[in-house]
Amino acid sequence: MSQKAHGVFIQRFMKFEKIEKELRDAREVFPRVKNWEKIVTEEFDSIEQDLEDLLDDCQDLTKFKAKFPSILVKVEKITTVNKDIQLHSINSDNPALPKTGQSMSNAENASTDWQRLRIEESILESPFMANLQVSYDILKPQLKLCLLCFSIFPENSEIKKRPVIYWWIGEGLVTLTRDKTAEEVGEGIFQELTEKGMIKPVYKNKSPMVTSYLMHPWIRLMVVSVARKAGFFDFDDAGKPMTVCPKSHRACLVLPTERIQGAPHEQVITLFNVNQEYLHISNLGWFSKQKKLVVLQLGRWQNSDSHHIEVDDAEFLKGLEEHTQLKYLSLCGISRITELPDSIAKLTNLKILDLRACHNLEELPSTIKAMKKLTHLDVSECYLLEHMPKGLGSLSNLEVLKGFVIGNSTSKDPCQLKELAELKKLRKLNIIVGNDAVVAEDDLKQLRQFETLRVLTIRWGGVVHSTPKESARLRRAATMTMESLSMPQNLEKLDLQCFPHNVSPNWLRSSNLKNLKRLYIKGGKLGSLQYVSGEAWNVKILRLKFLKYMEMNWSVMQEAFPHMVYLEKIKCDNLKSLPCDNNGVWENDKR
């Protein structure tokens, strides 16, 4: 045999060995697959029987709703068992995989195994899923449409409430009523979906305040199936939302797409960034054609600040003026945006502008005062902003203003705090007293006139400066806020950050904040809370974080806060007498 022929023989022999090994592996997998099928089938049969009994016994819709959550509990248990089976099958039978430290890899591989077995299709075609969809079918039309928005979020992702509500407002799925703002209506939708068992609130550190939600994987499967059939979004074969949308009027930015591709029609109303971290928006022609676009969520929706987004060229912002129908624009968490073009003012229908955590943003355009329909403006965590443009007081529909920076002596005609007193609908205000802020006494006294204000946050020293001269200015500004500040009478939540003095000012007393229900104090020098016997607080939720000098014993705190149901204490060295658990939480068992 020649050397060449011998080489060919060796290659074919090795290929034969590889095929033989794959056949052996497949033969070993078959019993495991059969076992999985047996378990899943038995569990489906059990739940199907439960649901049939439930449907037979519960002619009354109220009784049906009351008993249905117990079925979901059983579903949760089955899902847990199935995950254990998946991970066990991978770790125990595949020696090529490490036994530890590979939980994420194992989960992804397990998911792949299930997809190969077409298990998801079996679930969707099962009588159980048909019965589960009953819970969707009985929803009101508004709840159905709002629920379908959850279809684009990845499985088991923690979904932040705020951007979803903004999305709903942008599309007009929720609108204001006679006695509620659109945002409050959106809050009610989340509450209803929770009560129906469609989503599950995430309670962090036992806090009664919920900002994020989860959706059970099987409910998500049902929602994706309905959204696909209804053309609410377009999905690929794996159930992931698509950028190109042949049927739907909504499109997504999803990995591994590197560039935004053109849509086949010009009727897209929503473009939502699901998981793109690097935005290459070079095809401006695609955007200019989308005359119907009302929701543009380019920024992050995730709850964590670790989800950072970069844009290759901020020039695309100039093309936004073409989208005159836009109602919600989010650039949240996008870097390399230093300014917004003056042409942003052409978005006269815009209601919500979310610029939170645009860390490179240095200035807002003066033309922003022309955006008369604006209800929400968020520039919090934009640490390079040194002042706000004059004219914000003319935005008569503004309800939420976050990140308002009190200007310095070099600012050219900045917006002053007293100008905001003209905003008769303002409910939430976040103020930053920068290191070089120039604070006028009249400004601080005007806060008392903010009759509609319910939530107020004040942060001292938020702008990035650190020279000795600027530190001295901050001390002067801090002194002014301690002496001249007056609190709005209807305030329900007060959040104080980096408090600059150790003595509690007169305005921080229960007699000046009779309607206050939530008090948060984070960081700074505050040494005590003023308490005069007989002047108890009505506060129910108290959060104290990073207060090195704070002193108060438990008996005094109980007397000062008799209505308190939740207390959180994090890194407050001198509050050791407070009976908090290992997580720094105390709850009133009698609530």
Secondary structure, DSSP 8 states (H G I E B T S, - for coil): --HHHHHHHHHHHHHHHHHHHHHHHHHHHHHHHHHHHHHHHHHHHHHHHHHHHHHHH--SHHHHHHHHHHHHHHHHHHHHHHHHHHHHHHHHH-TTS-SSS-HHHHHHHHHHHHHHTTHHHHHHHSHHHHHHTHHHHTS-HHHHHHHHGGGGS-TT--EEHHHHHHHHHHHTSS---SSS-HHHHHHHHHHHHHHTTSSEE--GGG-S---EEE--HHHHHHHHHHHHHHTSS-B-TTS-B-SS-SS-SEEEE-TT--S----SSS---EEEESS-SEE----HHHHHT-TT--EEE-S--SSSTT--EEES-GGGGGGGGG-TT--EEE-TTEES--B--GGGGG-TT--EEE-TT-TT--B--GGGGG-TT--EEE-TT-TT----BTTGGG-TT--EEEEEEE-BTTSSSB--GGGGGG-TT--EEEEEE-TTB---HHHHHHGGG-TT--EEEEEES-SS---HHHHHHHHHHHHHHHHH----TT--EEEEEEE--SS--TTSSGGG-TT--EEEEEEE--------TT-----SEEEEES-TT----HHHHHHH-TT--EEEEES-TT-TTS---TTSEEE-TT-
